[in-house]
Amino acid sequence: MQVLPCPKDNAIYANPEHVHFLVSRVPNLDEESLANIISKSSERFINDNKLSVGLFLWQQSCSAFSVSKGDIDKVCKYIYNQREHHSTHTFHEETEVFLKFYQQTLNRKSE
Protein backbone atom coordinates (compact mmCIF):
# COMPACT_ATOMS: atom_id res chain seq x y z
CA MET A 1 0.00 0.00 0.00
CA GLN A 2 1.36 3.42 -0.95
CA VAL A 3 1.67 5.88 1.96
CA LEU A 4 0.35 9.27 0.90
CA PRO A 5 1.05 12.58 2.62
CA CYS A 6 -1.59 13.42 5.18
CA PRO A 7 -3.89 16.08 3.63
CA LYS A 8 -4.81 18.90 6.02
CA ASP A 9 -4.33 16.76 9.14
CA ASN A 10 -6.88 14.14 8.09
CA ALA A 11 -6.56 10.38 7.62
CA ILE A 12 -9.04 7.49 7.66
CA TYR A 13 -8.88 3.73 7.33
CA ALA A 14 -11.76 1.29 7.86
CA ASN A 15 -11.12 -2.25 9.06
CA PRO A 16 -13.99 -4.76 9.12
CA GLU A 17 -14.52 -4.31 12.88
CA HIS A 18 -13.31 -0.76 13.55
CA VAL A 19 -12.25 2.53 12.02
CA HIS A 20 -9.20 4.73 12.61
CA PHE A 21 -9.33 8.37 11.69
CA LEU A 22 -7.43 11.56 12.38
CA VAL A 23 -9.16 14.90 12.14
CA SER A 24 -8.53 18.40 13.34
CA ARG A 25 -11.25 19.82 15.54
CA VAL A 26 -12.09 23.25 16.80
CA PRO A 27 -11.20 23.80 20.47
CA ASN A 28 -14.81 24.25 21.59
CA LEU A 29 -15.88 20.81 20.24
CA ASP A 30 -15.01 17.98 22.62
CA GLU A 31 -14.12 14.46 21.49
CA GLU A 32 -17.45 12.97 22.56
CA SER A 33 -19.44 15.50 20.54
CA LEU A 34 -17.23 14.99 17.52
CA ALA A 35 -17.60 11.19 17.79
CA ASN A 36 -21.40 11.57 18.01
CA ILE A 37 -21.50 13.82 14.94
CA ILE A 38 -19.36 11.41 12.92
CA SER A 39 -21.22 8.28 14.04
CA LYS A 40 -24.71 9.68 13.44
CA SER A 41 -23.77 11.21 10.08
CA SER A 42 -22.06 8.05 8.84
CA GLU A 43 -24.93 5.82 10.06
CA ARG A 44 -27.37 8.02 8.16
CA PHE A 45 -25.20 8.01 5.02
CA ILE A 46 -24.71 4.22 5.08
CA ASN A 47 -28.41 3.54 5.68
CA ASP A 48 -29.73 6.17 3.22
CA ASN A 49 -27.49 4.76 0.49
CA LYS A 50 -28.23 1.13 1.43
CA LEU A 51 -24.53 0.30 1.82
CA SER A 52 -25.29 -2.34 4.45
CA VAL A 53 -27.66 -5.29 4.52
CA GLY A 54 -30.22 -4.29 7.15
CA LEU A 55 -29.92 -1.36 9.53
CA PHE A 56 -26.37 -0.18 10.17
CA LEU A 57 -25.52 1.03 13.69
CA TRP A 58 -22.18 1.76 15.32
CA GLN A 59 -21.36 0.23 18.68
CA GLN A 60 -22.05 2.34 21.77
CA SER A 61 -18.42 3.03 22.72
CA CYS A 62 -15.28 4.42 21.15
CA SER A 63 -11.85 5.72 22.07
CA ALA A 64 -10.38 9.12 21.28
CA PHE A 65 -6.80 10.26 21.70
CA SER A 66 -5.26 13.69 21.30
CA VAL A 67 -2.22 13.95 19.08
CA SER A 68 0.39 16.68 19.10
CA LYS A 69 1.07 18.51 15.85
CA GLY A 70 4.55 17.02 15.78
CA ASP A 71 3.09 13.49 15.64
CA ILE A 72 0.57 14.03 12.84
CA ASP A 73 2.70 12.48 10.08
CA LYS A 74 3.52 9.47 12.27
CA VAL A 75 -0.18 8.95 13.10
CA CYS A 76 -1.17 9.29 9.43
CA LYS A 77 1.39 6.62 8.47
CA TYR A 78 0.07 4.39 11.27
CA ILE A 79 -3.50 4.79 10.02
CA TYR A 80 -2.56 4.17 6.38
CA ASN A 81 -0.65 1.04 7.46
CA GLN A 82 -3.62 -0.62 9.17
CA ARG A 83 -4.05 -3.50 6.72
CA GLU A 84 -0.49 -4.68 7.33
CA HIS A 85 -0.60 -3.84 11.04
CA HIS A 86 -3.70 -5.95 11.67
CA SER A 87 -2.19 -8.93 9.93
CA THR A 88 0.05 -9.27 13.01
CA HIS A 89 -1.91 -7.46 15.79
CA THR A 90 -5.55 -7.98 16.77
CA PHE A 91 -7.90 -5.11 17.54
CA HIS A 92 -7.93 -6.19 21.21
CA GLU A 93 -4.11 -6.20 21.42
CA GLU A 94 -3.96 -2.78 19.80
CA THR A 95 -6.55 -1.33 22.18
CA GLU A 96 -4.68 -2.66 25.22
CA VAL A 97 -1.42 -1.06 24.06
CA PHE A 98 -3.09 2.32 23.49
CA LEU A 99 -4.91 2.28 26.81
CA LYS A 100 -1.77 1.31 28.75
CA PHE A 101 0.30 3.98 26.99
CA TYR A 102 -2.24 6.76 27.49
CA GLN A 103 -2.99 5.73 31.07
CA GLN A 104 0.74 5.92 31.88
CA THR A 105 0.87 9.33 30.21
CA LEU A 106 -2.10 10.54 32.25
CA ASN A 107 -0.64 9.16 35.49
CA ARG A 108 2.70 10.85 34.86
CA LYS A 109 1.02 14.22 34.30
CA SER A 110 -1.01 13.98 37.52
CA GLU A 111 2.02 13.10 39.70
C-alpha positions as CSV (number, residue, x, y, z in Angstrom):
1,M,0.0,0.0,0.0
2,Q,1.4,3.4,-0.9
3,V,1.7,5.9,2.0
4,L,0.3,9.3,0.9
5,P,1.0,12.6,2.6
6,C,-1.6,13.4,5.2
7,P,-3.9,16.1,3.6
8,K,-4.8,18.9,6.0
9,D,-4.3,16.8,9.1
10,N,-6.9,14.1,8.1
11,A,-6.6,10.4,7.6
12,I,-9.0,7.5,7.7
13,Y,-8.9,3.7,7.3
14,A,-11.8,1.3,7.9
15,N,-11.1,-2.2,9.1
16,P,-14.0,-4.8,9.1
17,E,-14.5,-4.3,12.9
18,H,-13.3,-0.8,13.5
19,V,-12.2,2.5,12.0
20,H,-9.2,4.7,12.6
21,F,-9.3,8.4,11.7
22,L,-7.4,11.6,12.4
23,V,-9.2,14.9,12.1
24,S,-8.5,18.4,13.3
25,R,-11.2,19.8,15.5
26,V,-12.1,23.2,16.8
27,P,-11.2,23.8,20.5
28,N,-14.8,24.2,21.6
29,L,-15.9,20.8,20.2
30,D,-15.0,18.0,22.6
31,E,-14.1,14.5,21.5
32,E,-17.4,13.0,22.6
33,S,-19.4,15.5,20.5
34,L,-17.2,15.0,17.5
35,A,-17.6,11.2,17.8
36,N,-21.4,11.6,18.0
37,I,-21.5,13.8,14.9
38,I,-19.4,11.4,12.9
39,S,-21.2,8.3,14.0
40,K,-24.7,9.7,13.4
41,S,-23.8,11.2,10.1
42,S,-22.1,8.1,8.8
43,E,-24.9,5.8,10.1
44,R,-27.4,8.0,8.2
45,F,-25.2,8.0,5.0
46,I,-24.7,4.2,5.1
47,N,-28.4,3.5,5.7
48,D,-29.7,6.2,3.2
49,N,-27.5,4.8,0.5
50,K,-28.2,1.1,1.4
51,L,-24.5,0.3,1.8
52,S,-25.3,-2.3,4.5
53,V,-27.7,-5.3,4.5
54,G,-30.2,-4.3,7.1
55,L,-29.9,-1.4,9.5
56,F,-26.4,-0.2,10.2
57,L,-25.5,1.0,13.7
58,W,-22.2,1.8,15.3
59,Q,-21.4,0.2,18.7
60,Q,-22.0,2.3,21.8
61,S,-18.4,3.0,22.7
62,C,-15.3,4.4,21.2
63,S,-11.8,5.7,22.1
64,A,-10.4,9.1,21.3
65,F,-6.8,10.3,21.7
66,S,-5.3,13.7,21.3
67,V,-2.2,13.9,19.1
68,S,0.4,16.7,19.1
69,K,1.1,18.5,15.9
70,G,4.6,17.0,15.8
71,D,3.1,13.5,15.6
72,I,0.6,14.0,12.8
73,D,2.7,12.5,10.1
74,K,3.5,9.5,12.3
75,V,-0.2,9.0,13.1
76,C,-1.2,9.3,9.4
77,K,1.4,6.6,8.5
78,Y,0.1,4.4,11.3
79,I,-3.5,4.8,10.0
80,Y,-2.6,4.2,6.4
81,N,-0.6,1.0,7.5
82,Q,-3.6,-0.6,9.2
83,R,-4.1,-3.5,6.7
84,E,-0.5,-4.7,7.3
85,H,-0.6,-3.8,11.0
86,H,-3.7,-5.9,11.7
87,S,-2.2,-8.9,9.9
88,T,0.1,-9.3,13.0
89,H,-1.9,-7.5,15.8
90,T,-5.5,-8.0,16.8
91,F,-7.9,-5.1,17.5
92,H,-7.9,-6.2,21.2
93,E,-4.1,-6.2,21.4
94,E,-4.0,-2.8,19.8
95,T,-6.5,-1.3,22.2
96,E,-4.7,-2.7,25.2
97,V,-1.4,-1.1,24.1
98,F,-3.1,2.3,23.5
99,L,-4.9,2.3,26.8
100,K,-1.8,1.3,28.7
101,F,0.3,4.0,27.0
102,Y,-2.2,6.8,27.5
103,Q,-3.0,5.7,31.1
104,Q,0.7,5.9,31.9
105,T,0.9,9.3,30.2
106,L,-2.1,10.5,32.3
107,N,-0.6,9.2,35.5
108,R,2.7,10.9,34.9
109,K,1.0,14.2,34.3
110,S,-1.0,14.0,37.5
111,E,2.0,13.1,39.7
